[in-house]
Structures are given as structure tokens and as C-alpha cells.
Amino acid sequence: MSTQNEDQSKISCIIIDDDEMSRTSLTHLIEHAGNLNLLKSFSNPVEAVKFLQEHKPEIIFLDIEMPEMSGLEMLRDLSLKTNVILITSKTQYAYDAFEYNVVDYLLKPITLSRFMKAIKRVKTSADNIMVGSSNNDQDYFFIKKGPILDKVPVKDILWIEALGDYVTVHTLDKKYILHLTMKNVENKLPPKTFVRVHRSFIVHINNIKVIEDTSIYITNVPIPIGAMYKESFVNKLNLLA
């Protein structure tokens, strides 16, 4: 039996699949992998949604075809901020799946070698880096995603969000999960256009659409304003009053 410390050193994951045999098979694969910690297994996607409101597993093994809510509906409606590996018995969903930037797409029945390849992709994704000088005057960054370096204009960065030991960089058309601290990222960003508004959020001032008393809107997603950051944030705004 693994200890709690051993479990904490592993990659946390959950299973969401209405098929009992599939859940059992995935559980065995997770046990064989050795570096995964299965937090919970769900047959009902609605119950999984409630769990995800309070927990942030590093991987979600998500079935596509489920009666109450499909895996694609979950991806579309919940904007899951974690690594998603889709599970299905059909190939027809492959294009739709990768539109949601999932890590991998596994066809049933899943072999151990194919399963381990998917886990390796999660590790590669988490090892992304943000490359740029620290003089804060460049107008772009190169962000490593797997073996590829994407050139990301600074103006296209919408906000940065803390995600456990990682950060998620949200841009106009993509998001990147980086193994960096918020402080690391903050030090790389131009201070005139980026501001920390919460211990878990940095925003691009030029991309803000609406500011309310305790929230910022860049897209339709509310970003909280922390009390200890509010004064410095307001001081950076170009107020016409």
C-alpha cells in the first residue's frame, strides 16, 4: 500500500466513464503506470462536475459518449483547466477532440504501451517553458509546447493563472501550461502592461473589457480582484475622471 507522501509525489488523476468495464480497465492501467494517483472514479459525469468544483486533478481520463453529459459537452461548457485524455471506442470524434486542445485521444481497448505514451505526453506538456529576456522590452515570447517553440506576441496574452505548481498562459487562440511559478512569469512580463490582480491571476491591462468592483472581464470569464492587489491595480489604470 502506498503512503500519503508517495501519493502526493504522483500525478493525480480521475476517471469519468459510464462503462464499468472501461473504468476497471483504466484503473488497472493507472496502477501499472506506477506514477499516477487515482483520486476517484466516476460513472456519472454530473457527480464528476461537482468534484471538479473543489478539486484540480492533473489528468482527467474522460469518456466521450455518456448519457447525461458527453465528454465533449464537458470540455465545451466547463473550460477544464487541466490535462484531458479522451477515451472512446470510435474514431469519428478525433477532430472535435483536438479542437479542445486535449493532450491525447485513446481508442478502446487501450493497451498499456499506448496508455504510457499518453502519460508521457502529459509530462511533455507540463514541461513547457516560456523563453524570453528579462529586460521586459521584447514584444513576443517563445513558448515551448512539446518539441515546438510557438512565437507568442505579448499583445496576444490575455491573462496568466496559477494552477498548483504550474501556470496557465491564456492567449487569443491557445493556452499553455507551464512548469513555472507566478513570480517567474511576472518577472518576465512588461510591468507597464501586465499587473497582478490576485495571488492567482496576472492580466494584460490592454485586453481588459470590463472592470467591476471585485472582478475583471477580458473574455466572458470573471477574474477576481484580490483586496491586497486592488490599489496597485487601480493605480495602473488610465482613468478618465
ChimeraX commands (.cxc) that place a marker at each C-alpha (Angstrom):
marker #1 position 0.00,0.00,0.00 radius 0.5
marker #1 position 1.36,3.45,-0.91 radius 0.5
marker #1 position 1.77,6.10,1.76 radius 0.5
marker #1 position 0.20,9.54,1.59 radius 0.5
marker #1 position 3.59,11.13,0.79 radius 0.5
marker #1 position 4.10,8.68,-2.07 radius 0.5
marker #1 position 0.66,9.53,-3.46 radius 0.5
marker #1 position 1.43,13.26,-3.28 radius 0.5
marker #1 position 4.55,12.75,-5.38 radius 0.5
marker #1 position 2.50,11.10,-8.12 radius 0.5
marker #1 position 0.38,12.69,-10.83 radius 0.5
marker #1 position -3.21,13.00,-9.58 radius 0.5
marker #1 position -5.99,11.83,-11.87 radius 0.5
marker #1 position -9.66,10.91,-12.08 radius 0.5
marker #1 position -11.73,8.72,-14.41 radius 0.5
marker #1 position -15.08,9.82,-15.86 radius 0.5
marker #1 position -16.68,6.96,-17.79 radius 0.5
marker #1 position -20.16,5.45,-17.57 radius 0.5
marker #1 position -18.94,1.98,-18.64 radius 0.5
marker #1 position -17.92,-0.21,-15.68 radius 0.5
marker #1 position -15.56,-2.43,-17.70 radius 0.5
marker #1 position -13.81,0.61,-19.11 radius 0.5
marker #1 position -13.37,2.13,-15.64 radius 0.5
marker #1 position -11.95,-1.16,-14.36 radius 0.5
marker #1 position -9.54,-1.39,-17.30 radius 0.5
marker #1 position -8.37,2.20,-16.80 radius 0.5
marker #1 position -7.89,1.61,-13.08 radius 0.5
marker #1 position -5.61,-1.35,-13.83 radius 0.5
marker #1 position -3.63,0.72,-16.35 radius 0.5
marker #1 position -3.21,3.51,-13.80 radius 0.5
marker #1 position -1.95,1.00,-11.23 radius 0.5
marker #1 position 0.52,-0.47,-13.74 radius 0.5
marker #1 position 1.82,3.00,-14.69 radius 0.5
marker #1 position 3.23,3.44,-11.19 radius 0.5
marker #1 position 3.44,7.24,-11.29 radius 0.5
marker #1 position -0.29,8.03,-11.11 radius 0.5
marker #1 position -2.54,8.56,-8.11 radius 0.5
marker #1 position -6.21,7.83,-8.86 radius 0.5
marker #1 position -8.26,10.21,-6.71 radius 0.5
marker #1 position -11.68,8.97,-7.76 radius 0.5
marker #1 position -13.56,7.13,-10.50 radius 0.5
marker #1 position -16.96,8.41,-11.71 radius 0.5
marker #1 position -19.72,6.70,-13.67 radius 0.5
marker #1 position -21.85,9.85,-13.56 radius 0.5
marker #1 position -20.44,12.98,-15.22 radius 0.5
marker #1 position -22.69,15.25,-13.15 radius 0.5
marker #1 position -21.10,13.94,-9.94 radius 0.5
marker #1 position -17.68,14.47,-11.53 radius 0.5
marker #1 position -18.55,18.10,-12.27 radius 0.5
marker #1 position -19.31,18.67,-8.57 radius 0.5
marker #1 position -15.99,17.06,-7.63 radius 0.5
marker #1 position -14.10,19.29,-10.08 radius 0.5
marker #1 position -15.55,22.40,-8.49 radius 0.5
marker #1 position -13.42,21.69,-5.40 radius 0.5
marker #1 position -10.54,19.57,-6.73 radius 0.5
marker #1 position -7.99,20.01,-9.50 radius 0.5
marker #1 position -6.60,16.67,-10.65 radius 0.5
marker #1 position -3.66,16.93,-13.03 radius 0.5
marker #1 position -5.20,14.48,-15.51 radius 0.5
marker #1 position -8.82,13.68,-16.37 radius 0.5
marker #1 position -9.47,10.43,-18.26 radius 0.5
marker #1 position -12.73,11.42,-19.92 radius 0.5
marker #1 position -15.11,9.20,-21.89 radius 0.5
marker #1 position -16.79,10.92,-24.84 radius 0.5
marker #1 position -20.09,9.04,-25.10 radius 0.5
marker #1 position -22.05,9.30,-21.85 radius 0.5
marker #1 position -25.84,9.61,-21.48 radius 0.5
marker #1 position -26.26,12.61,-19.16 radius 0.5
marker #1 position -23.40,14.74,-20.44 radius 0.5
marker #1 position -20.91,13.83,-23.15 radius 0.5
marker #1 position -17.19,14.35,-22.72 radius 0.5
marker #1 position -17.22,16.98,-25.46 radius 0.5
marker #1 position -20.03,18.84,-23.69 radius 0.5
marker #1 position -17.93,18.88,-20.52 radius 0.5
marker #1 position -14.97,20.28,-22.45 radius 0.5
marker #1 position -17.14,22.92,-24.10 radius 0.5
marker #1 position -19.13,24.03,-21.07 radius 0.5
marker #1 position -16.67,23.73,-18.18 radius 0.5
marker #1 position -13.45,25.04,-19.75 radius 0.5
marker #1 position -11.47,22.39,-17.88 radius 0.5
marker #1 position -8.11,23.83,-16.84 radius 0.5
marker #1 position -6.20,20.59,-16.68 radius 0.5
marker #1 position -4.77,17.84,-18.88 radius 0.5
marker #1 position -7.58,15.88,-20.52 radius 0.5
marker #1 position -7.11,12.47,-22.14 radius 0.5
marker #1 position -10.22,11.45,-24.02 radius 0.5
marker #1 position -11.39,7.84,-24.08 radius 0.5
marker #1 position -13.67,6.46,-26.79 radius 0.5
marker #1 position -14.44,3.36,-28.86 radius 0.5
marker #1 position -14.91,5.41,-32.07 radius 0.5
marker #1 position -12.56,7.42,-34.26 radius 0.5
marker #1 position -15.17,9.89,-35.52 radius 0.5
marker #1 position -14.61,12.32,-32.65 radius 0.5
marker #1 position -10.88,12.79,-33.19 radius 0.5
marker #1 position -11.11,16.15,-34.98 radius 0.5
marker #1 position -13.60,17.59,-32.48 radius 0.5
marker #1 position -11.47,16.35,-29.58 radius 0.5
marker #1 position -8.32,18.17,-30.62 radius 0.5
marker #1 position -10.29,21.36,-31.23 radius 0.5
marker #1 position -10.44,21.45,-27.42 radius 0.5
marker #1 position -6.65,21.08,-27.10 radius 0.5
marker #1 position -6.78,17.73,-25.29 radius 0.5
marker #1 position -3.48,16.02,-24.51 radius 0.5
marker #1 position -4.37,12.72,-26.20 radius 0.5
marker #1 position -7.19,10.61,-27.61 radius 0.5
marker #1 position -7.26,6.91,-26.69 radius 0.5
marker #1 position -9.30,4.27,-28.51 radius 0.5
marker #1 position -10.78,1.34,-26.58 radius 0.5
marker #1 position -9.49,-1.25,-25.90 radius 0.5
marker #1 position -6.43,0.59,-24.60 radius 0.5
marker #1 position -3.07,-1.17,-24.46 radius 0.5
marker #1 position -0.54,-0.44,-21.73 radius 0.5
marker #1 position 2.05,0.82,-24.24 radius 0.5
marker #1 position -0.45,3.28,-25.78 radius 0.5
marker #1 position -1.58,4.37,-22.33 radius 0.5
marker #1 position 2.03,5.08,-21.25 radius 0.5
marker #1 position 2.58,7.11,-24.41 radius 0.5
marker #1 position -0.37,9.33,-23.42 radius 0.5
marker #1 position 1.06,9.83,-19.92 radius 0.5
marker #1 position 4.40,10.79,-21.47 radius 0.5
marker #1 position 2.60,13.45,-23.49 radius 0.5
marker #1 position 1.19,14.90,-20.27 radius 0.5
marker #1 position 4.71,15.20,-18.86 radius 0.5
marker #1 position 5.94,16.84,-22.06 radius 0.5
marker #1 position 3.08,19.32,-21.95 radius 0.5
marker #1 position 3.80,20.16,-18.32 radius 0.5
marker #1 position 7.47,20.73,-19.09 radius 0.5
marker #1 position 6.70,23.65,-21.42 radius 0.5
marker #1 position 8.84,26.72,-20.86 radius 0.5
marker #1 position 8.46,30.42,-21.55 radius 0.5
marker #1 position 11.52,31.79,-23.29 radius 0.5
marker #1 position 12.26,35.49,-23.31 radius 0.5
marker #1 position 14.69,38.00,-21.94 radius 0.5
marker #1 position 14.06,39.53,-18.55 radius 0.5
marker #1 position 14.56,43.11,-19.71 radius 0.5
marker #1 position 10.78,43.44,-20.23 radius 0.5
marker #1 position 11.08,45.26,-23.56 radius 0.5
marker #1 position 10.52,42.46,-26.09 radius 0.5
marker #1 position 7.16,42.29,-27.85 radius 0.5
marker #1 position 6.97,38.49,-28.04 radius 0.5
marker #1 position 7.87,35.28,-26.22 radius 0.5
marker #1 position 8.71,31.83,-27.47 radius 0.5
marker #1 position 6.71,29.26,-25.52 radius 0.5
marker #1 position 7.80,25.65,-25.79 radius 0.5
marker #1 position 4.98,23.19,-26.36 radius 0.5
marker #1 position 6.39,19.69,-26.65 radius 0.5
marker #1 position 9.12,19.80,-29.32 radius 0.5
marker #1 position 7.79,23.04,-30.84 radius 0.5
marker #1 position 8.51,26.67,-29.95 radius 0.5
marker #1 position 5.46,28.88,-30.53 radius 0.5
marker #1 position 6.11,32.58,-31.07 radius 0.5
marker #1 position 3.52,34.39,-28.94 radius 0.5
marker #1 position 3.13,38.18,-29.27 radius 0.5
marker #1 position 2.90,39.87,-25.87 radius 0.5
marker #1 position -0.25,41.69,-27.01 radius 0.5
marker #1 position -1.98,38.32,-27.55 radius 0.5
marker #1 position -1.54,37.22,-23.93 radius 0.5
marker #1 position -4.86,37.72,-22.14 radius 0.5
marker #1 position -4.12,36.54,-18.61 radius 0.5
marker #1 position -1.96,34.13,-16.60 radius 0.5
marker #1 position -3.49,31.86,-13.97 radius 0.5
marker #1 position -1.84,29.84,-11.21 radius 0.5
marker #1 position -2.53,26.10,-11.41 radius 0.5
marker #1 position -0.90,24.31,-8.49 radius 0.5
marker #1 position 2.80,24.00,-9.31 radius 0.5
marker #1 position 2.16,25.32,-12.82 radius 0.5
marker #1 position 0.71,28.37,-14.54 radius 0.5
marker #1 position -1.67,28.57,-17.47 radius 0.5
marker #1 position -0.98,31.29,-20.04 radius 0.5
marker #1 position -4.20,32.20,-21.83 radius 0.5
marker #1 position -3.75,33.77,-25.26 radius 0.5
marker #1 position -6.16,34.81,-28.02 radius 0.5
marker #1 position -6.26,31.34,-29.55 radius 0.5
marker #1 position -4.40,28.92,-27.26 radius 0.5
marker #1 position -3.48,28.18,-23.69 radius 0.5
marker #1 position -0.16,26.87,-22.42 radius 0.5
marker #1 position 0.51,25.00,-19.17 radius 0.5
marker #1 position 3.99,25.88,-17.93 radius 0.5
marker #1 position 6.05,24.48,-15.07 radius 0.5
marker #1 position 6.79,27.95,-13.66 radius 0.5
marker #1 position 5.81,29.98,-10.61 radius 0.5
marker #1 position 3.71,33.10,-10.88 radius 0.5
marker #1 position 6.73,35.10,-9.70 radius 0.5
marker #1 position 8.88,33.64,-12.52 radius 0.5
marker #1 position 6.31,34.69,-15.11 radius 0.5
marker #1 position 5.68,38.09,-13.53 radius 0.5
marker #1 position 9.40,38.89,-13.75 radius 0.5
marker #1 position 9.39,38.17,-17.49 radius 0.5
marker #1 position 6.37,40.34,-18.35 radius 0.5
marker #1 position 6.44,44.08,-19.21 radius 0.5
marker #1 position 5.31,45.81,-15.97 radius 0.5
marker #1 position 3.58,48.65,-17.82 radius 0.5
marker #1 position 1.04,46.36,-19.45 radius 0.5
marker #1 position 0.73,43.44,-17.04 radius 0.5
marker #1 position -0.48,43.64,-13.47 radius 0.5
marker #1 position -1.05,41.14,-10.68 radius 0.5
marker #1 position -4.68,41.45,-9.59 radius 0.5
marker #1 position -4.86,38.36,-7.39 radius 0.5
marker #1 position -2.41,35.86,-5.96 radius 0.5
marker #1 position -3.56,33.51,-8.73 radius 0.5
marker #1 position -4.02,35.94,-11.64 radius 0.5
marker #1 position -1.95,38.33,-13.76 radius 0.5
marker #1 position -3.80,40.24,-16.51 radius 0.5
marker #1 position -2.88,42.21,-19.62 radius 0.5
marker #1 position -4.33,45.67,-18.98 radius 0.5
marker #1 position -4.86,46.45,-22.69 radius 0.5
marker #1 position -7.08,43.38,-23.10 radius 0.5
marker #1 position -9.47,44.17,-20.24 radius 0.5
marker #1 position -13.03,44.80,-21.46 radius 0.5
marker #1 position -14.94,45.49,-18.23 radius 0.5
marker #1 position -13.98,46.12,-14.61 radius 0.5
marker #1 position -16.46,45.61,-11.78 radius 0.5
marker #1 position -15.89,46.13,-8.06 radius 0.5
marker #1 position -14.33,42.72,-7.43 radius 0.5
marker #1 position -13.94,41.26,-10.93 radius 0.5
marker #1 position -12.29,41.87,-14.30 radius 0.5
marker #1 position -13.62,40.64,-17.63 radius 0.5
marker #1 position -11.27,40.02,-20.55 radius 0.5
marker #1 position -13.45,37.37,-22.16 radius 0.5
marker #1 position -16.69,36.18,-20.57 radius 0.5
marker #1 position -14.69,34.63,-17.72 radius 0.5
marker #1 position -14.67,36.68,-14.48 radius 0.5
marker #1 position -11.21,37.18,-12.98 radius 0.5
marker #1 position -11.24,38.08,-9.27 radius 0.5
marker #1 position -9.52,41.18,-7.89 radius 0.5
marker #1 position -7.79,40.41,-4.60 radius 0.5
marker #1 position -8.10,43.01,-1.84 radius 0.5
marker #1 position -4.33,43.32,-1.35 radius 0.5
marker #1 position -3.76,43.90,-5.09 radius 0.5
marker #1 position -6.62,46.30,-5.79 radius 0.5
marker #1 position -4.80,49.59,-5.05 radius 0.5
marker #1 position -1.77,48.83,-7.22 radius 0.5
marker #1 position -4.08,47.65,-10.00 radius 0.5
marker #1 position -6.19,50.83,-9.92 radius 0.5
marker #1 position -3.03,52.95,-9.92 radius 0.5
marker #1 position -2.01,51.41,-13.25 radius 0.5
marker #1 position -5.31,52.18,-14.96 radius 0.5
marker #1 position -5.65,55.12,-17.32 radius 0.5
marker #1 position -8.71,56.59,-15.65 radius 0.5
marker #1 position -10.72,59.41,-17.24 radius 0.5
marker #1 position -12.49,61.00,-14.30 radius 0.5
marker link #1:1,2 radius 0.2
marker link #1:2,3 radius 0.2
marker link #1:3,4 radius 0.2
marker link #1:4,5 radius 0.2
marker link #1:5,6 radius 0.2
marker link #1:6,7 radius 0.2
marker link #1:7,8 radius 0.2
marker link #1:8,9 radius 0.2
marker link #1:9,10 radius 0.2
marker link #1:10,11 radius 0.2
marker link #1:11,12 radius 0.2
marker link #1:12,13 radius 0.2
marker link #1:13,14 radius 0.2
marker link #1:14,15 radius 0.2
marker link #1:15,16 radius 0.2
marker link #1:16,17 radius 0.2
marker link #1:17,18 radius 0.2
marker link #1:18,19 radius 0.2
marker link #1:19,20 radius 0.2
marker link #1:20,21 radius 0.2
marker link #1:21,22 radius 0.2
marker link #1:22,23 radius 0.2
marker link #1:23,24 radius 0.2
marker link #1:24,25 radius 0.2
marker link #1:25,26 radius 0.2
marker link #1:26,27 radius 0.2
marker link #1:27,28 radius 0.2
marker link #1:28,29 radius 0.2
marker link #1:29,30 radius 0.2
marker link #1:30,31 radius 0.2
marker link #1:31,32 radius 0.2
marker link #1:32,33 radius 0.2
marker link #1:33,34 radius 0.2
marker link #1:34,35 radius 0.2
marker link #1:35,36 radius 0.2
marker link #1:36,37 radius 0.2
marker link #1:37,38 radius 0.2
marker link #1:38,39 radius 0.2
marker link #1:39,40 radius 0.2
marker link #1:40,41 radius 0.2
marker link #1:41,42 radius 0.2
marker link #1:42,43 radius 0.2
marker link #1:43,44 radius 0.2
marker link #1:44,45 radius 0.2
marker link #1:45,46 radius 0.2
marker link #1:46,47 radius 0.2
marker link #1:47,48 radius 0.2
marker link #1:48,49 radius 0.2
marker link #1:49,50 radius 0.2
marker link #1:50,51 radius 0.2
marker link #1:51,52 radius 0.2
marker link #1:52,53 radius 0.2
marker link #1:53,54 radius 0.2
marker link #1:54,55 radius 0.2
marker link #1:55,56 radius 0.2
marker link #1:56,57 radius 0.2
marker link #1:57,58 radius 0.2
marker link #1:58,59 radius 0.2
marker link #1:59,60 radius 0.2
marker link #1:60,61 radius 0.2
marker link #1:61,62 radius 0.2
marker link #1:62,63 radius 0.2
marker link #1:63,64 radius 0.2
marker link #1:64,65 radius 0.2
marker link #1:65,66 radius 0.2
marker link #1:66,67 radius 0.2
marker link #1:67,68 radius 0.2
marker link #1:68,69 radius 0.2
marker link #1:69,70 radius 0.2
marker link #1:70,71 radius 0.2
marker link #1:71,72 radius 0.2
marker link #1:72,73 radius 0.2
marker link #1:73,74 radius 0.2
marker link #1:74,75 radius 0.2
marker link #1:75,76 radius 0.2
marker link #1:76,77 radius 0.2
marker link #1:77,78 radius 0.2
marker link #1:78,79 radius 0.2
marker link #1:79,80 radius 0.2
marker link #1:80,81 radius 0.2
marker link #1:81,82 radius 0.2
marker link #1:82,83 radius 0.2
marker link #1:83,84 radius 0.2
marker link #1:84,85 radius 0.2
marker link #1:85,86 radius 0.2
marker link #1:86,87 radius 0.2
marker link #1:87,88 radius 0.2
marker link #1:88,89 radius 0.2
marker link #1:89,90 radius 0.2
marker link #1:90,91 radius 0.2
marker link #1:91,92 radius 0.2
marker link #1:92,93 radius 0.2
marker link #1:93,94 radius 0.2
marker link #1:94,95 radius 0.2
marker link #1:95,96 radius 0.2
marker link #1:96,97 radius 0.2
marker link #1:97,98 radius 0.2
marker link #1:98,99 radius 0.2
marker link #1:99,100 radius 0.2
marker link #1:100,101 radius 0.2
marker link #1:101,102 radius 0.2
marker link #1:102,103 radius 0.2
marker link #1:103,104 radius 0.2
marker link #1:104,105 radius 0.2
marker link #1:105,106 radius 0.2
marker link #1:106,107 radius 0.2
marker link #1:107,108 radius 0.2
marker link #1:108,109 radius 0.2
marker link #1:109,110 radius 0.2
marker link #1:110,111 radius 0.2
marker link #1:111,112 radius 0.2
marker link #1:112,113 radius 0.2
marker link #1:113,114 radius 0.2
marker link #1:114,115 radius 0.2
marker link #1:115,116 radius 0.2
marker link #1:116,117 radius 0.2
marker link #1:117,118 radius 0.2
marker link #1:118,119 radius 0.2
marker link #1:119,120 radius 0.2
marker link #1:120,121 radius 0.2
marker link #1:121,122 radius 0.2
marker link #1:122,123 radius 0.2
marker link #1:123,124 radius 0.2
marker link #1:124,125 radius 0.2
marker link #1:125,126 radius 0.2
marker link #1:126,127 radius 0.2
marker link #1:127,128 radius 0.2
marker link #1:128,129 radius 0.2
marker link #1:129,130 radius 0.2
marker link #1:130,131 radius 0.2
marker link #1:131,132 radius 0.2
marker link #1:132,133 radius 0.2
marker link #1:133,134 radius 0.2
marker link #1:134,135 radius 0.2
marker link #1:135,136 radius 0.2
marker link #1:136,137 radius 0.2
marker link #1:137,138 radius 0.2
marker link #1:138,139 radius 0.2
marker link #1:139,140 radius 0.2
marker link #1:140,141 radius 0.2
marker link #1:141,142 radius 0.2
marker link #1:142,143 radius 0.2
marker link #1:143,144 radius 0.2
marker link #1:144,145 radius 0.2
marker link #1:145,146 radius 0.2
marker link #1:146,147 radius 0.2
marker link #1:147,148 radius 0.2
marker link #1:148,149 radius 0.2
marker link #1:149,150 radius 0.2
marker link #1:150,151 radius 0.2
marker link #1:151,152 radius 0.2
marker link #1:152,153 radius 0.2
marker link #1:153,154 radius 0.2
marker link #1:154,155 radius 0.2
marker link #1:155,156 radius 0.2
marker link #1:156,157 radius 0.2
marker link #1:157,158 radius 0.2
marker link #1:158,159 radius 0.2
marker link #1:159,160 radius 0.2
marker link #1:160,161 radius 0.2
marker link #1:161,162 radius 0.2
marker link #1:162,163 radius 0.2
marker link #1:163,164 radius 0.2
marker link #1:164,165 radius 0.2
marker link #1:165,166 radius 0.2
marker link #1:166,167 radius 0.2
marker link #1:167,168 radius 0.2
marker link #1:168,169 radius 0.2
marker link #1:169,170 radius 0.2
marker link #1:170,171 radius 0.2
marker link #1:171,172 radius 0.2
marker link #1:172,173 radius 0.2
marker link #1:173,174 radius 0.2
marker link #1:174,175 radius 0.2
marker link #1:175,176 radius 0.2
marker link #1:176,177 radius 0.2
marker link #1:177,178 radius 0.2
marker link #1:178,179 radius 0.2
marker link #1:179,180 radius 0.2
marker link #1:180,181 radius 0.2
marker link #1:181,182 radius 0.2
marker link #1:182,183 radius 0.2
marker link #1:183,184 radius 0.2
marker link #1:184,185 radius 0.2
marker link #1:185,186 radius 0.2
marker link #1:186,187 radius 0.2
marker link #1:187,188 radius 0.2
marker link #1:188,189 radius 0.2
marker link #1:189,190 radius 0.2
marker link #1:190,191 radius 0.2
marker link #1:191,192 radius 0.2
marker link #1:192,193 radius 0.2
marker link #1:193,194 radius 0.2
marker link #1:194,195 radius 0.2
marker link #1:195,196 radius 0.2
marker link #1:196,197 radius 0.2
marker link #1:197,198 radius 0.2
marker link #1:198,199 radius 0.2
marker link #1:199,200 radius 0.2
marker link #1:200,201 radius 0.2
marker link #1:201,202 radius 0.2
marker link #1:202,203 radius 0.2
marker link #1:203,204 radius 0.2
marker link #1:204,205 radius 0.2
marker link #1:205,206 radius 0.2
marker link #1:206,207 radius 0.2
marker link #1:207,208 radius 0.2
marker link #1:208,209 radius 0.2
marker link #1:209,210 radius 0.2
marker link #1:210,211 radius 0.2
marker link #1:211,212 radius 0.2
marker link #1:212,213 radius 0.2
marker link #1:213,214 radius 0.2
marker link #1:214,215 radius 0.2
marker link #1:215,216 radius 0.2
marker link #1:216,217 radius 0.2
marker link #1:217,218 radius 0.2
marker link #1:218,219 radius 0.2
marker link #1:219,220 radius 0.2
marker link #1:220,221 radius 0.2
marker link #1:221,222 radius 0.2
marker link #1:222,223 radius 0.2
marker link #1:223,224 radius 0.2
marker link #1:224,225 radius 0.2
marker link #1:225,226 radius 0.2
marker link #1:226,227 radius 0.2
marker link #1:227,228 radius 0.2
marker link #1:228,229 radius 0.2
marker link #1:229,230 radius 0.2
marker link #1:230,231 radius 0.2
marker link #1:231,232 radius 0.2
marker link #1:232,233 radius 0.2
marker link #1:233,234 radius 0.2
marker link #1:234,235 radius 0.2
marker link #1:235,236 radius 0.2
marker link #1:236,237 radius 0.2
marker link #1:237,238 radius 0.2
marker link #1:238,239 radius 0.2
marker link #1:239,240 radius 0.2
marker link #1:240,241 radius 0.2
view
